[in-house]
Amino acid sequence: MYQEKKQYIEDQLSNDYVVKAQNSSIAFLLGALLYFFLHREHDKYQVYIIILLVGIVILSILRLYNANRYINKKVPLQDAVKIASFSAIFNGLLWSAVGIFSILSFDTVSVQIIITFIILISFSAGSLLTLSHRWPVLMIFNFSILCPQVFYAFYHRSGDGGSLWLLAYTAVNILYIFRQANVVQSELKMRFISEYDLKESLEAIALSKKTLEVESIKTFHASRLSSLGEMAGGVAHEINNPLTIIQGITKSIMVHDQLKIDDQTREKLGKIHAASQRIAKIVKGMKTISSKHDQIEHEELKVSKALELSLGLFEERLKNESVTFRYENSTDPTIRCNPQQISQIIINLLSNALDALLKNDSQSHNLDVLVIEDKANQAVDIRVINSGPLIDSEIETKIFEPFFSTKSLGKGTGLGLSISQTLAGNNGGYLSYEVYQGKVCFKLRLPTVTA
């Protein structure tokens, strides 16, 4: 957290440094034009001054161009900082030379030389706004800008009583500029610290709001699912009563009246009995799923037992949709889990796999459930594999997010995989996506129980 904050402040200071270079570039350009106006009547050093001013104009344009390119995101921040620093230092050196030639151009103290000093000191003081947090550049720039005054005090006007006063003034001015640079730098840092803290607070509020919205929608869907579960449990109970009667009567006829019925009737009664058993199995599954998961304790059982319910619910649909189904479970390890939660995960995975297969135009629809024990790590992988199209990498990163769905509106809530991942965690495992032997595979890994 501290490093992130420090990096943010440094980046903002650098950004401020480059952006403010626009104003200093314009100031240098205007200063160059003013200097040219002041020296238009002096021929002795005019050529040198003009050459130096042209150099200042070129560097100022480069500085302005660099700032504009950075603002338009055409150059990285670090490169923009280097160019801004380079142009500032050379601008200072050129102004130093211009100042020296300017002082030498005048034989006596005049309005022009006073204006020269005012402009030099203005540039020096103005550097606070741009260079305050770039100490090496600030020092080089200010010393080079103020060198002409020192040169003038000691050499050009030696013996003049005003020399010492000018030298003292220059020294005080330099100290004052560096002192004020500390103040400006501290104020800038405080400003960016406040910005960072505010940004963090706003992000935390936004995240809390989003989390609250997600939890609110989850609660809403959970209440709907709970109501649906209660209704399913009631319907299952109502179906179970007449179903028990049907099973009892058919079995009674087949056992006690077998001599009174012909083979054709016996075959029909057998079909009725088998169908009623299948319905009973589905009803049992509905009642199990409608029960409250948090009220069911974890228990030890074989993987095949945990998968029995969910696989049984899809048995008829797999046949109707002409899906080639393969189930392999050679070792059938023991796991400790909430059976209803594991069934819910497998039901979600099978439902998603079937939807993906039916959306695919391929004539071959294959769905595999493989149970592969990892004895070395005391775990078992339950893989649900389908021959549908692979998931795009962009979508892959989002598939476990709440409310993310690739299904059309009204055909999915986007909660299936998110809830399944949570349920997997509740049972000590995890749910993940991978490509297995070139096919789409969702892997549920659960810890096994050693004998």
C-alpha positions as CSV (number, residue, x, y, z in Angstrom):
1,M,0.0,0.0,0.0
2,Y,2.8,2.4,0.9
3,Q,4.7,1.7,-2.3
4,E,1.6,2.2,-4.4
5,K,1.0,5.6,-2.7
6,K,4.6,6.6,-3.1
7,Q,4.6,5.6,-6.8
8,Y,1.3,7.5,-7.3
9,I,2.8,10.7,-5.8
10,E,6.0,10.5,-7.9
11,D,4.0,9.9,-11.1
12,Q,1.7,12.9,-10.3
13,L,4.7,15.1,-9.6
14,S,6.3,14.1,-12.9
15,N,3.0,14.6,-14.7
16,D,2.7,18.1,-13.1
17,Y,6.3,18.9,-14.1
18,V,5.7,18.0,-17.8
19,V,2.4,19.7,-18.1
20,K,3.6,23.0,-16.5
21,A,6.4,23.0,-19.1
22,Q,3.8,24.4,-21.5
23,N,3.6,27.7,-19.6
24,S,7.4,28.0,-19.2
25,S,7.9,27.4,-22.9
26,I,5.6,30.3,-23.7
27,A,7.4,32.4,-21.2
28,F,10.8,31.6,-22.8
29,L,9.4,32.4,-26.2
30,L,8.1,35.8,-25.1
31,G,11.4,36.5,-23.2
32,A,13.4,35.7,-26.3
33,L,11.3,38.2,-28.4
34,L,11.7,40.9,-25.6
35,Y,15.5,40.4,-25.5
36,F,15.7,40.8,-29.2
37,F,13.8,44.0,-29.0
38,L,16.1,45.3,-26.2
39,H,19.3,44.6,-28.3
40,R,18.1,45.7,-31.7
41,E,20.3,48.8,-31.6
42,H,23.5,47.2,-30.4
43,D,25.7,45.8,-33.2
44,K,28.7,44.6,-31.2
45,Y,27.1,41.5,-29.6
46,Q,23.9,41.4,-31.6
47,V,24.8,38.4,-33.8
48,Y,25.7,36.3,-30.8
49,I,22.6,37.3,-28.9
50,I,20.4,36.5,-32.0
51,I,22.0,33.0,-32.4
52,L,21.4,32.3,-28.7
53,L,17.8,33.5,-28.9
54,V,17.2,31.3,-31.9
55,G,18.5,28.4,-29.8
56,I,16.2,29.3,-27.0
57,V,13.2,29.5,-29.3
58,I,14.0,26.1,-30.8
59,L,14.3,24.5,-27.3
60,S,11.1,26.2,-26.1
61,I,9.2,24.9,-29.1
62,L,10.7,21.4,-28.4
63,R,9.6,21.7,-24.8
64,L,6.1,22.8,-25.8
65,Y,5.8,20.0,-28.4
66,N,7.0,17.4,-25.8
67,A,4.3,18.6,-23.3
68,N,1.6,18.4,-26.0
69,R,2.6,14.9,-27.1
70,Y,2.6,13.7,-23.5
71,I,-0.9,15.2,-22.9
72,N,-2.1,13.4,-26.1
73,K,-0.6,10.2,-24.8
74,K,1.9,9.9,-27.6
75,V,5.0,9.6,-25.4
76,P,5.6,7.8,-22.1
77,L,5.8,9.9,-18.9
78,Q,9.5,9.0,-18.2
79,D,10.6,10.0,-21.7
80,A,8.6,13.3,-21.4
81,V,10.3,14.1,-18.1
82,K,13.8,13.5,-19.6
83,I,13.1,15.8,-22.6
84,A,11.6,18.5,-20.3
85,S,14.7,18.3,-18.0
86,F,17.1,18.4,-20.9
87,S,15.4,21.4,-22.5
88,A,15.2,23.3,-19.2
89,I,18.9,22.9,-18.4
90,F,20.0,24.0,-21.9
91,N,17.5,26.9,-21.8
92,G,19.2,28.0,-18.6
93,L,22.7,27.8,-20.1
94,L,21.6,29.7,-23.2
95,W,19.9,32.4,-21.0
96,S,23.2,32.6,-19.0
97,A,25.1,33.3,-22.2
98,V,22.5,35.8,-23.4
99,G,22.7,37.6,-20.0
100,I,26.4,37.9,-20.2
101,F,26.4,39.3,-23.7
102,S,23.5,41.6,-22.7
103,I,25.5,43.0,-19.8
104,L,28.6,43.5,-22.0
105,S,26.4,45.3,-24.6
106,F,25.7,48.2,-22.2
107,D,28.5,50.6,-21.1
108,T,26.5,52.1,-18.2
109,V,23.6,51.1,-16.1
110,S,20.5,51.9,-18.0
111,V,16.8,51.0,-18.3
112,Q,17.7,48.1,-20.6
113,I,20.1,46.5,-18.2
114,I,17.7,46.9,-15.3
115,I,15.0,45.2,-17.5
116,T,17.6,42.5,-18.3
117,F,18.1,41.7,-14.6
118,I,14.3,41.8,-13.9
119,I,13.7,39.3,-16.7
120,L,16.5,37.0,-15.5
121,I,15.3,37.1,-11.9
122,S,11.7,36.5,-13.1
123,F,12.7,33.4,-15.1
124,S,14.7,32.2,-12.0
125,A,11.8,32.8,-9.6
126,G,9.3,31.4,-12.1
127,S,11.2,28.1,-12.3
128,L,9.7,27.3,-8.8
129,L,6.4,26.4,-10.4
130,T,7.9,24.0,-12.9
131,L,11.1,22.7,-11.4
132,S,10.4,22.7,-7.6
133,H,10.4,18.9,-7.3
134,R,13.3,18.4,-9.8
135,W,16.2,19.6,-7.6
136,P,19.1,18.9,-9.9
137,V,17.5,20.7,-12.8
138,L,16.3,23.5,-10.5
139,M,19.9,24.1,-9.2
140,I,21.5,24.0,-12.6
141,F,18.9,26.3,-14.1
142,N,19.0,28.9,-11.4
143,F,22.8,29.1,-11.1
144,S,23.1,29.4,-14.8
145,I,20.4,32.1,-15.0
146,L,21.9,34.1,-12.2
147,C,25.6,33.7,-13.3
148,P,25.5,36.9,-15.5
149,Q,24.7,39.0,-12.4
150,V,27.7,37.5,-10.5
151,F,29.9,38.0,-13.6
152,Y,28.7,41.6,-13.9
153,A,29.3,42.3,-10.2
154,F,32.9,41.0,-10.1
155,Y,34.4,41.7,-13.5
156,H,32.5,44.1,-15.7
157,R,31.9,46.6,-12.9
158,S,34.8,45.9,-10.6
159,G,35.4,48.8,-8.2
160,D,31.8,49.9,-8.2
161,G,30.3,50.0,-4.8
162,G,27.1,48.5,-6.1
163,S,28.9,45.2,-7.0
164,L,28.8,43.9,-3.5
165,W,25.2,44.8,-3.1
166,L,24.3,43.0,-6.4
167,L,26.3,40.0,-5.3
168,A,24.5,39.9,-1.9
169,Y,21.2,40.3,-3.7
170,T,21.9,37.4,-6.0
171,A,22.9,35.1,-3.2
172,V,19.8,36.0,-1.2
173,N,17.7,35.4,-4.3
174,I,19.2,32.0,-4.8
175,L,18.6,31.0,-1.2
176,Y,15.1,32.3,-1.3
177,I,14.3,30.4,-4.5
178,F,15.6,27.1,-3.0
179,R,13.6,27.7,0.3
180,Q,10.4,28.4,-1.6
181,A,11.1,25.3,-3.8
182,N,10.8,23.2,-0.6
183,V,7.5,24.9,0.3
184,V,6.1,24.4,-3.2
185,Q,7.2,20.8,-3.3
186,S,5.7,20.1,0.1
187,E,2.4,21.7,-0.9
188,L,2.3,19.6,-4.1
189,K,3.0,16.4,-2.2
190,M,0.2,17.2,0.3
191,R,-2.1,17.9,-2.6
192,F,-1.3,14.6,-4.3
193,I,-1.5,12.7,-1.0
194,S,-5.0,14.1,-0.5
195,E,-5.9,13.1,-4.1
196,Y,-4.7,9.6,-3.5
197,D,-6.5,9.2,-0.2
198,L,-9.7,10.6,-1.8
199,K,-9.3,8.3,-4.8
200,E,-8.8,5.3,-2.5
201,S,-11.9,6.3,-0.5
202,L,-14.0,6.7,-3.6
203,E,-12.8,3.3,-4.9
204,A,-13.6,1.7,-1.6
205,I,-17.1,3.3,-1.6
206,A,-17.7,2.2,-5.2
207,L,-16.5,-1.4,-4.4
208,S,-18.8,-1.5,-1.3
209,K,-21.7,-0.2,-3.4
210,K,-21.0,-2.8,-6.1
211,T,-20.7,-5.6,-3.4
212,L,-23.9,-4.4,-1.8
213,E,-25.7,-4.5,-5.2
214,V,-24.3,-8.0,-6.0
215,E,-25.3,-9.3,-2.6
216,S,-28.8,-7.7,-2.9
217,I,-29.3,-9.4,-6.3
218,K,-28.0,-12.7,-4.9
219,T,-30.4,-12.5,-2.0
220,F,-33.2,-11.7,-4.4
221,H,-32.3,-14.7,-6.6
222,A,-31.8,-16.9,-3.5
223,S,-35.2,-16.0,-2.2
224,R,-36.7,-16.9,-5.7
225,L,-34.8,-20.2,-5.7
226,S,-35.9,-20.9,-2.2
227,S,-39.5,-20.3,-3.1
228,L,-39.1,-22.4,-6.2
229,G,-37.4,-25.1,-4.0
230,E,-40.3,-25.1,-1.5
231,M,-42.8,-25.3,-4.4
232,A,-40.8,-28.2,-5.9
233,G,-40.7,-30.0,-2.6
234,G,-44.5,-29.6,-2.3
235,V,-45.1,-30.8,-5.8
236,A,-42.8,-33.7,-5.3
237,H,-44.7,-34.7,-2.1
238,E,-48.0,-34.5,-3.9
239,I,-46.7,-36.6,-6.8
240,N,-45.1,-39.1,-4.5
241,N,-48.4,-40.2,-2.9
242,P,-50.3,-41.3,-6.1
243,L,-47.0,-42.7,-7.4
244,T,-46.7,-45.0,-4.5
245,I,-50.2,-46.2,-5.1
246,I,-49.4,-46.9,-8.8
247,Q,-46.2,-48.8,-7.9
248,G,-48.0,-50.8,-5.2
249,I,-50.9,-51.8,-7.5
250,T,-48.7,-52.8,-10.5
251,K,-46.4,-54.8,-8.3
252,S,-49.3,-56.5,-6.6
253,I,-50.9,-57.5,-9.9
254,M,-47.5,-58.7,-11.3
255,V,-46.9,-60.8,-8.1
256,H,-50.3,-62.1,-7.0
257,D,-52.2,-62.2,-10.3
258,Q,-49.4,-63.3,-12.6
259,L,-51.3,-66.5,-13.5
260,K,-54.4,-64.4,-14.5
261,I,-52.6,-62.1,-17.0
262,D,-51.1,-62.8,-20.3
263,D,-47.5,-62.0,-21.3
264,Q,-48.5,-58.9,-23.2
265,T,-50.3,-57.4,-20.2
266,R,-47.4,-58.4,-17.9
267,E,-45.0,-56.6,-20.3
268,K,-47.1,-53.4,-20.2
269,L,-47.3,-53.6,-16.4
270,G,-43.5,-53.9,-16.3
271,K,-43.1,-50.8,-18.3
272,I,-45.6,-48.9,-16.0
273,H,-43.6,-50.1,-13.0
274,A,-40.3,-49.1,-14.5
275,A,-41.6,-45.7,-15.5
276,S,-43.0,-45.1,-12.0
277,Q,-39.6,-46.0,-10.5
278,R,-38.0,-43.4,-12.8
279,I,-40.5,-40.8,-11.7
280,A,-39.9,-41.7,-8.1
281,K,-36.2,-41.2,-8.6
282,I,-36.8,-37.8,-10.1
283,V,-39.2,-36.9,-7.3
284,K,-36.5,-37.9,-4.8
285,G,-34.0,-35.7,-6.5
286,M,-36.5,-32.7,-6.4
287,K,-37.0,-33.2,-2.7
288,T,-33.3,-33.4,-2.1
289,I,-32.5,-30.3,-4.0
290,S,-35.3,-28.4,-2.4
291,S,-33.9,-29.1,1.1
292,K,-31.8,-26.4,2.8
293,H,-28.1,-27.0,2.2
294,D,-27.0,-25.3,5.4
295,Q,-29.1,-27.7,7.5
296,I,-27.4,-30.8,6.1
297,E,-24.2,-32.0,7.7
298,H,-21.2,-33.2,5.8
299,E,-20.9,-37.0,5.6
300,E,-18.5,-39.5,4.2
301,L,-19.7,-41.3,1.1
302,K,-18.5,-42.7,-2.2
303,V,-18.2,-40.4,-5.2
304,S,-20.6,-42.6,-7.1
305,K,-23.2,-42.0,-4.4
306,A,-22.7,-38.2,-4.6
307,L,-23.1,-38.2,-8.3
308,E,-26.0,-40.7,-8.5
309,L,-28.7,-38.1,-8.0
310,S,-27.4,-35.5,-10.5
311,L,-26.6,-38.0,-13.2
312,G,-30.0,-39.7,-12.7
313,L,-31.8,-36.4,-13.3
314,F,-30.1,-36.0,-16.7
315,E,-30.4,-39.6,-17.9
316,E,-33.6,-39.1,-19.9
317,R,-32.6,-35.7,-21.3
318,L,-29.3,-37.1,-22.6
319,K,-31.2,-39.8,-24.5
320,N,-33.7,-37.3,-25.9
321,E,-31.0,-35.0,-27.1
322,S,-29.0,-37.8,-28.7
323,V,-25.9,-37.0,-26.7
324,T,-23.3,-39.7,-26.4
325,F,-22.6,-40.0,-22.7
326,R,-19.7,-41.6,-21.0
327,Y,-19.2,-42.1,-17.2
328,E,-16.0,-43.5,-15.8
329,N,-15.2,-44.1,-12.1
330,S,-12.7,-46.8,-11.7
331,T,-11.5,-46.3,-8.1
332,D,-14.6,-44.6,-6.6
333,P,-12.9,-42.9,-3.7
334,T,-14.6,-41.8,-0.5
335,I,-15.1,-38.1,0.1
336,R,-16.5,-36.1,3.0
337,C,-19.0,-33.5,1.7
338,N,-22.5,-32.1,1.6
339,P,-24.1,-34.4,-1.0
340,Q,-26.7,-31.9,-2.0
341,Q,-24.2,-29.2,-2.6
342,I,-22.0,-31.6,-4.7
343,S,-25.2,-32.6,-6.7
344,Q,-26.0,-29.0,-7.3
345,I,-22.5,-28.3,-8.7
346,I,-22.7,-31.3,-11.0
347,I,-26.2,-30.4,-12.1
348,N,-25.0,-26.8,-13.0
349,L,-22.0,-28.2,-14.9
350,L,-24.1,-30.8,-16.8
351,S,-26.8,-28.2,-17.7
352,N,-24.2,-25.8,-19.0
353,A,-22.5,-28.6,-21.0
354,L,-25.8,-29.6,-22.6
355,D,-26.6,-26.0,-23.5
356,A,-23.2,-25.6,-25.1
357,L,-23.5,-28.9,-27.1
358,L,-27.0,-28.0,-28.4
359,K,-25.8,-24.6,-29.5
360,N,-23.1,-26.3,-31.5
361,D,-24.0,-27.4,-35.1
362,S,-21.7,-30.3,-34.9
363,Q,-23.4,-33.7,-35.5
364,S,-21.3,-35.3,-32.8
365,H,-22.4,-34.4,-29.3
366,N,-20.3,-36.0,-26.6
367,L,-20.5,-35.5,-22.9
368,D,-18.1,-37.3,-20.4
369,V,-18.0,-37.4,-16.7
370,L,-14.6,-38.8,-15.5
371,V,-13.7,-39.4,-11.9
372,I,-9.9,-39.4,-11.6
373,E,-8.3,-40.1,-8.2
374,D,-5.1,-38.3,-7.3
375,K,-3.8,-40.5,-4.5
376,A,-0.5,-38.6,-4.1
377,N,-2.4,-35.5,-3.1
378,Q,-5.4,-37.3,-1.5
379,A,-7.8,-35.7,-3.8
380,V,-10.2,-36.6,-6.6
381,D,-11.0,-34.7,-9.8
382,I,-14.6,-34.9,-11.2
383,R,-14.3,-33.7,-14.7
384,V,-17.3,-32.7,-16.8
385,I,-16.1,-32.7,-20.4
386,N,-18.0,-31.7,-23.6
387,S,-17.2,-31.6,-27.3
388,G,-18.6,-28.1,-27.7
389,P,-16.5,-25.1,-28.8
390,L,-13.6,-24.0,-26.6
391,I,-14.2,-20.9,-24.4
392,D,-12.4,-17.7,-25.6
393,S,-9.6,-16.5,-23.4
394,E,-11.4,-13.1,-22.9
395,I,-14.5,-14.9,-21.6
396,E,-12.5,-17.4,-19.6
397,T,-11.4,-14.7,-17.2
398,K,-15.0,-13.8,-16.4
399,I,-16.9,-17.1,-16.4
400,F,-16.9,-17.4,-12.6
401,E,-17.9,-13.8,-12.0
402,P,-21.5,-13.3,-10.6
403,F,-24.1,-12.5,-13.2
404,F,-21.7,-13.0,-16.1
405,S,-23.5,-15.2,-18.7
406,T,-23.0,-16.0,-22.4
407,K,-26.6,-17.2,-22.7
408,S,-29.3,-15.0,-24.2
409,L,-31.5,-12.8,-22.1
410,G,-33.9,-14.8,-20.0
411,K,-32.0,-18.1,-20.4
412,G,-29.5,-17.7,-17.6
413,T,-28.9,-15.7,-14.5
414,G,-25.1,-15.9,-14.6
415,L,-25.0,-17.3,-11.1
416,G,-24.5,-21.0,-11.8
417,L,-20.8,-21.2,-12.0
418,S,-20.3,-18.5,-9.3
419,I,-22.5,-20.4,-6.8
420,S,-20.9,-23.7,-7.8
421,Q,-17.4,-22.3,-7.1
422,T,-18.6,-21.1,-3.7
423,L,-20.1,-24.5,-2.9
424,A,-16.9,-26.2,-4.0
425,G,-15.0,-24.1,-1.5
426,N,-17.5,-25.0,1.2
427,N,-16.6,-28.6,0.7
428,G,-12.9,-28.0,0.9
429,G,-12.2,-28.1,-2.8
430,Y,-12.3,-25.8,-5.9
431,L,-13.9,-25.5,-9.3
432,S,-11.8,-24.5,-12.3
433,Y,-11.9,-24.4,-16.1
434,E,-9.3,-26.0,-18.4
435,V,-8.9,-27.5,-21.8
436,Y,-8.6,-31.3,-21.4
437,Q,-7.4,-33.3,-24.3
438,G,-8.6,-30.5,-26.6
439,K,-12.1,-30.3,-25.1
440,V,-14.0,-28.0,-22.8
441,C,-13.5,-29.3,-19.2
442,F,-14.7,-28.1,-15.8
443,K,-12.9,-29.7,-13.0
444,L,-14.2,-30.1,-9.5
445,R,-11.4,-31.1,-7.1
446,L,-12.4,-32.5,-3.7
447,P,-10.3,-33.9,-0.9
448,T,-10.6,-37.7,-0.4
449,V,-10.9,-39.5,2.9
450,T,-8.3,-42.2,3.6
451,A,-9.4,-45.5,5.0
